[in-house]
Amino acid sequence: MPDYTPADLTPYDPFEGMRFGPTTCFLSGQPVGPADTVPVFADWLQAHYDLADRPIQLLDQSTAAFRDLRLPASSAVRPRLAELEKTVAAAAAAGPEALRALGDDTLFLWLGKMFYGIFITELLTEFAPLIRPRYPLAENAALLRKFQIFFQLLQGLRVPTEYADFVPGSVFVLEVDPAEDTVPFEYDDDLNTLVFSIKMGRSVLVACLADIGLIGQAMRQVYADAQRPLHPVQVAEFKARVYYAAHLLHMVPDLYPRHPRPGDTHLVFDALIDDVGVAIFNPWENAAYAQALAELWYRWDITLADVNRDPTQPLSLLYTPDGTPRTVVHWAGPVRD
């Protein structure tokens, strides 16, 4: 393990002066040249799923190819990023169980790097947009605060990092039943709630990246019930539950890096949630959840009316009406219980 000075184990803060751009390492702030970059979506991922020339649509309606999304990274941090990609690539090739075995901290960092790359691309594009986004990210103070917290946690990409009595984010790894799975790769995100999801073959990873594990705690029973091959339509429902839970999350934690001392080998964070008397989540609303669910079910022609057939209990394909985990082998249309 390399020797780290107290300065190395002090979090880098790019928000002072908004130091984002191609001439500054995104993790350390060190000056970098045009060739000092890493791909947002790793080369192995692009090669395996033939992504390089596929377009990504940004909020201003412009597009960028996967291969063109890159992050400025110094020579000091690139080996750590390369090692992370090597580790995840091996696990991804082995399947969902191998990915789960990596642990939430490792998966958080891997997913977080991609989310950061997309978020920053959107943020920088807003300064010279093709079409002005309806909800500019740079004008959302609450979102920028959450992004600042997320960025602190992302320092684990630069130096070894420990999280005292919390996990940096809620990470879920699902397995897709291949029988009716026709999509080898896809990703989606919600920049406003810092949720990111990526599908690689049989594995689907879904994460909320700034909740210190609160959504994971709230969904622990649903996640336990989902530890089996799921039909793609069931995976979509699980994602809808995570996305909606992230929308309801009311608390933004405060992070406190411990003061590093000579000889320390890790950056250590403590987390605190203020206003403990206030609810962590806003109240659940069936109508709003049903809308989120219908949007993720559109490819199966499940309408909002189908979801709301019983307004007191939106349609679920993960569970039967009595709460028993449901098995879906073949999708033939909305379930009529």
C-alpha positions as CSV (number, residue, x, y, z in Angstrom):
1,M,0.0,0.0,0.0
2,P,1.4,3.4,-0.9
3,D,2.2,5.9,1.8
4,Y,-0.4,8.7,2.2
5,T,0.2,12.1,3.6
6,P,-2.5,14.0,5.6
7,A,-2.9,16.1,2.5
8,D,-3.6,13.0,0.4
9,L,-6.3,12.0,2.9
10,T,-8.0,15.3,2.9
11,P,-11.1,15.4,0.6
12,Y,-10.7,17.4,-2.6
13,D,-13.4,20.1,-3.0
14,P,-14.0,21.2,-6.6
15,F,-17.1,23.2,-5.6
16,E,-15.0,26.1,-4.3
17,G,-14.7,28.0,-7.5
18,M,-16.6,25.3,-9.4
19,R,-13.4,23.7,-10.7
20,F,-14.8,21.4,-13.2
21,G,-13.4,21.0,-16.7
22,P,-11.0,19.1,-18.9
23,T,-7.8,20.7,-17.5
24,T,-8.3,19.5,-13.9
25,C,-8.3,15.9,-12.5
26,F,-11.8,15.3,-11.4
27,L,-10.7,13.5,-8.2
28,S,-7.7,15.4,-7.1
29,G,-7.7,18.8,-8.8
30,Q,-4.3,18.3,-10.2
31,P,-3.6,19.9,-13.6
32,V,-3.9,17.4,-16.5
33,G,-3.3,17.4,-20.2
34,P,-5.6,16.5,-23.1
35,A,-4.4,12.8,-23.1
36,D,-5.0,12.4,-19.3
37,T,-8.5,10.9,-19.4
38,V,-10.4,7.8,-18.6
39,P,-13.7,6.7,-20.2
40,V,-16.9,7.3,-18.2
41,F,-18.1,3.8,-19.4
42,A,-15.1,1.6,-19.3
43,D,-13.4,0.3,-22.4
44,W,-14.2,-3.3,-21.5
45,L,-17.9,-2.4,-21.1
46,Q,-18.0,-0.6,-24.5
47,A,-16.3,-3.5,-26.2
48,H,-18.4,-6.2,-24.7
49,Y,-21.7,-4.5,-25.5
50,D,-20.7,-2.6,-28.7
51,L,-21.4,0.7,-27.1
52,A,-18.7,3.0,-28.5
53,D,-20.7,4.6,-31.3
54,R,-24.1,4.4,-29.6
55,P,-25.6,7.8,-28.8
56,I,-26.6,9.2,-25.4
57,Q,-29.2,11.9,-25.4
58,L,-28.5,14.8,-23.0
59,L,-31.0,17.0,-21.3
60,D,-30.6,19.8,-23.8
61,Q,-31.5,17.3,-26.6
62,S,-28.0,17.1,-27.9
63,T,-26.3,13.7,-28.2
64,A,-22.9,12.3,-27.4
65,A,-21.4,8.9,-28.2
66,F,-20.4,6.6,-25.3
67,R,-16.8,6.7,-26.4
68,D,-16.7,10.5,-26.3
69,L,-17.7,10.6,-22.6
70,R,-14.4,10.9,-20.7
71,L,-13.2,12.3,-17.4
72,P,-9.9,14.1,-16.8
73,A,-7.8,12.0,-14.5
74,S,-4.2,12.4,-13.3
75,S,-1.5,9.7,-13.6
76,A,-1.7,9.2,-9.8
77,V,-5.4,8.1,-9.8
78,R,-5.6,6.3,-13.2
79,P,-4.1,3.0,-11.8
80,R,-6.7,2.8,-9.0
81,L,-9.5,3.4,-11.5
82,A,-8.0,0.7,-13.8
83,E,-7.8,-1.8,-11.0
84,L,-11.4,-1.1,-10.1
85,E,-12.5,-1.7,-13.6
86,K,-10.5,-4.9,-13.8
87,T,-12.2,-6.2,-10.6
88,V,-15.7,-5.4,-11.7
89,A,-15.1,-6.7,-15.2
90,A,-14.2,-10.1,-13.8
91,A,-17.2,-10.2,-11.5
92,A,-19.5,-9.1,-14.3
93,A,-18.3,-12.0,-16.4
94,A,-19.1,-14.4,-13.6
95,G,-22.7,-13.1,-13.0
96,P,-24.9,-11.5,-10.3
97,E,-23.5,-13.5,-7.4
98,A,-20.0,-12.4,-8.1
99,L,-21.0,-8.8,-8.3
100,R,-22.8,-9.0,-5.0
101,A,-19.7,-10.5,-3.5
102,L,-17.7,-7.4,-4.3
103,G,-19.7,-5.5,-1.6
104,D,-21.6,-2.3,-1.7
105,D,-18.6,0.0,-1.2
106,T,-16.9,-1.3,-4.4
107,L,-20.0,-1.2,-6.5
108,F,-20.9,2.3,-5.2
109,L,-17.5,3.6,-6.5
110,W,-17.9,1.8,-9.8
111,L,-21.4,3.0,-10.4
112,G,-20.6,6.4,-9.0
113,K,-17.9,7.1,-11.5
114,M,-20.3,6.6,-14.4
115,F,-23.0,8.7,-12.7
116,Y,-20.5,11.5,-12.0
117,G,-19.4,11.4,-15.7
118,I,-22.9,11.8,-16.9
119,F,-23.9,14.4,-14.4
120,I,-20.9,16.6,-15.1
121,T,-21.4,16.3,-18.8
122,E,-25.0,17.5,-18.3
123,L,-23.8,20.3,-16.0
124,L,-21.1,21.6,-18.3
125,T,-23.4,21.4,-21.3
126,E,-25.8,23.7,-19.6
127,F,-23.4,26.6,-19.9
128,A,-23.8,26.4,-23.7
129,P,-26.9,24.3,-24.4
130,L,-28.4,23.4,-27.7
131,I,-31.8,23.8,-26.1
132,R,-32.1,25.1,-22.5
133,P,-33.2,22.2,-20.2
134,R,-36.6,22.6,-18.6
135,Y,-35.1,22.1,-15.1
136,P,-31.5,23.4,-15.1
137,L,-29.2,21.4,-12.8
138,A,-27.0,24.3,-11.9
139,E,-30.0,26.3,-10.6
140,N,-31.1,23.5,-8.2
141,A,-29.5,24.3,-4.8
142,A,-30.8,21.2,-3.1
143,L,-29.5,19.0,-5.9
144,L,-26.1,20.6,-5.8
145,R,-25.9,20.0,-2.1
146,K,-26.7,16.3,-2.6
147,F,-24.1,16.2,-5.4
148,Q,-21.5,17.7,-3.1
149,I,-22.1,14.9,-0.5
150,F,-21.9,12.3,-3.3
151,F,-18.7,13.7,-4.5
152,Q,-17.1,13.5,-1.0
153,L,-18.0,9.8,-0.9
154,L,-16.6,9.3,-4.4
155,Q,-13.1,10.2,-3.0
156,G,-12.8,6.5,-2.4
157,L,-11.8,6.3,-6.1
158,R,-8.7,8.3,-5.2
159,V,-7.6,7.0,-1.9
160,P,-8.7,4.1,0.4
161,T,-11.8,5.3,2.2
162,E,-13.8,4.0,5.2
163,Y,-17.4,4.9,6.1
164,A,-18.0,4.8,9.9
165,D,-21.1,2.8,10.7
166,F,-22.8,3.6,7.4
167,V,-22.6,2.6,3.7
168,P,-22.2,5.3,1.1
169,G,-25.3,4.4,-0.9
170,S,-28.0,1.8,-1.4
171,V,-26.8,-0.8,-4.0
172,F,-29.0,-3.6,-5.3
173,V,-27.9,-6.4,-7.6
174,L,-30.7,-8.3,-9.4
175,E,-30.6,-11.3,-11.6
176,V,-32.7,-11.4,-14.8
177,D,-34.3,-14.6,-16.0
178,P,-33.0,-14.9,-19.6
179,A,-36.1,-16.6,-21.0
180,E,-37.7,-13.4,-22.1
181,D,-34.9,-11.0,-21.7
182,T,-34.1,-9.3,-25.0
183,V,-32.0,-6.3,-23.9
184,P,-28.3,-7.1,-23.3
185,F,-27.3,-3.7,-22.0
186,E,-29.0,-0.5,-20.9
187,Y,-28.6,2.2,-18.4
188,D,-30.8,4.9,-17.0
189,D,-30.6,7.5,-14.3
190,D,-32.4,10.1,-12.4
191,L,-30.0,13.0,-12.0
192,N,-32.3,14.8,-9.5
193,T,-32.4,11.9,-7.0
194,L,-28.9,10.6,-7.8
195,V,-30.2,7.2,-8.8
196,F,-28.3,5.1,-11.4
197,S,-29.1,1.7,-13.0
198,I,-27.1,-0.4,-15.4
199,K,-28.0,-3.8,-17.0
200,M,-25.2,-6.1,-18.2
201,G,-26.5,-9.4,-19.4
202,R,-28.2,-11.2,-16.5
203,S,-27.1,-8.6,-14.0
204,V,-29.0,-5.4,-13.1
205,L,-27.4,-3.0,-10.7
206,V,-29.6,-0.2,-9.2
207,A,-28.2,2.3,-6.8
208,C,-29.1,5.5,-4.9
209,L,-25.8,7.3,-4.5
210,A,-26.2,9.8,-1.7
211,D,-28.6,8.2,0.8
212,I,-26.0,6.5,3.2
213,G,-28.0,3.3,2.8
214,L,-31.4,4.6,4.0
215,I,-33.3,3.3,0.9
216,G,-31.5,-0.1,1.3
217,Q,-32.8,-0.3,4.8
218,A,-36.3,0.6,3.8
219,M,-36.3,-1.9,1.0
220,R,-34.5,-4.8,2.7
221,Q,-37.5,-7.2,2.7
222,V,-38.3,-6.4,-1.0
223,Y,-34.7,-6.9,-1.9
224,A,-34.5,-10.2,0.1
225,D,-37.6,-11.4,-1.8
226,A,-36.0,-10.4,-5.1
227,Q,-32.9,-12.7,-4.6
228,R,-34.1,-15.0,-7.5
229,P,-34.2,-14.8,-11.3
230,L,-36.8,-12.1,-12.1
231,H,-38.7,-11.6,-15.3
232,P,-37.6,-8.2,-16.9
233,V,-41.1,-6.8,-16.1
234,Q,-40.4,-7.5,-12.4
235,V,-37.0,-5.9,-12.5
236,A,-38.7,-2.8,-13.9
237,E,-41.0,-2.8,-10.9
238,F,-38.1,-3.1,-8.5
239,K,-36.4,-0.2,-10.1
240,A,-39.7,1.9,-9.9
241,R,-39.7,1.3,-6.1
242,V,-36.1,2.4,-5.8
243,Y,-36.6,5.5,-8.0
244,Y,-39.8,6.5,-6.1
245,A,-38.2,5.9,-2.7
246,A,-35.3,8.2,-3.8
247,H,-37.9,10.8,-4.7
248,L,-39.5,10.5,-1.3
249,L,-36.2,10.7,0.6
250,H,-36.4,13.8,2.7
251,M,-33.1,13.8,4.6
252,V,-29.8,14.9,3.2
253,P,-27.0,13.6,5.5
254,D,-24.1,15.7,6.6
255,L,-20.6,14.1,6.2
256,Y,-17.6,14.8,8.3
257,P,-14.2,13.7,7.2
258,R,-12.0,12.8,10.2
259,H,-8.8,14.9,10.5
260,P,-6.0,12.8,9.0
261,R,-2.8,12.2,11.0
262,P,0.6,11.1,9.9
263,G,0.6,7.3,9.4
264,D,-3.1,7.0,8.6
265,T,-3.9,4.8,5.6
266,H,-7.5,5.7,5.0
267,L,-9.8,8.7,4.6
268,V,-12.6,8.2,7.1
269,F,-16.0,9.7,7.0
270,D,-18.7,10.0,9.7
271,A,-22.3,10.7,8.8
272,L,-25.0,12.6,10.7
273,I,-28.6,13.2,10.0
274,D,-30.0,16.4,11.5
275,D,-33.5,16.9,12.7
276,V,-34.0,13.4,14.0
277,G,-37.5,14.2,14.9
278,V,-38.5,14.7,11.2
279,A,-39.5,11.8,9.0
280,I,-36.7,10.5,6.8
281,F,-39.2,9.9,3.9
282,N,-42.1,12.0,2.7
283,P,-45.5,10.2,2.8
284,W,-46.1,7.6,0.1
285,E,-48.7,8.5,-2.5
286,N,-50.1,5.7,-4.6
287,A,-50.9,8.0,-7.5
288,A,-47.4,9.3,-7.8
289,Y,-45.9,5.8,-7.4
290,A,-48.3,4.4,-10.0
291,Q,-47.1,7.1,-12.5
292,A,-43.5,6.1,-12.0
293,L,-44.3,2.4,-12.3
294,A,-46.3,2.9,-15.5
295,E,-43.4,4.8,-17.1
296,L,-41.0,1.9,-16.5
297,W,-43.6,-0.6,-17.7
298,Y,-44.4,1.2,-21.0
299,R,-42.4,-1.4,-23.1
300,W,-44.8,-4.1,-21.9
301,D,-47.9,-2.1,-22.8
302,I,-49.0,-1.8,-19.2
303,T,-50.9,1.4,-18.9
304,L,-51.5,3.7,-16.0
305,A,-55.1,2.5,-16.0
306,D,-53.8,-1.1,-15.6
307,V,-51.6,0.0,-12.7
308,N,-54.4,1.9,-11.0
309,R,-57.1,-0.8,-11.4
310,D,-57.3,-0.8,-7.6
311,P,-56.3,2.7,-6.6
312,T,-55.7,1.6,-3.0
313,Q,-53.1,-1.0,-4.1
314,P,-51.3,-0.4,-7.4
315,L,-50.6,-3.4,-9.5
316,S,-47.6,-5.4,-8.5
317,L,-45.8,-8.2,-10.5
318,L,-43.3,-8.8,-7.7
319,Y,-46.1,-9.8,-5.2
320,T,-49.6,-11.2,-5.3
321,P,-52.4,-9.3,-3.6
322,D,-51.8,-11.2,-0.4
323,G,-48.1,-10.2,-0.3
324,T,-46.6,-13.5,-1.6
325,P,-43.7,-13.2,-4.0
326,R,-45.0,-13.7,-7.5
327,T,-43.4,-15.9,-10.2
328,V,-43.6,-14.5,-13.7
329,V,-42.3,-17.0,-16.3
330,H,-44.0,-15.7,-19.4
331,W,-45.4,-12.2,-20.0
332,A,-48.8,-12.3,-21.7
333,G,-50.3,-9.1,-20.6
334,P,-51.5,-7.4,-17.4
335,V,-52.2,-9.8,-14.5
336,R,-55.9,-10.1,-13.7
337,D,-56.1,-11.5,-10.1
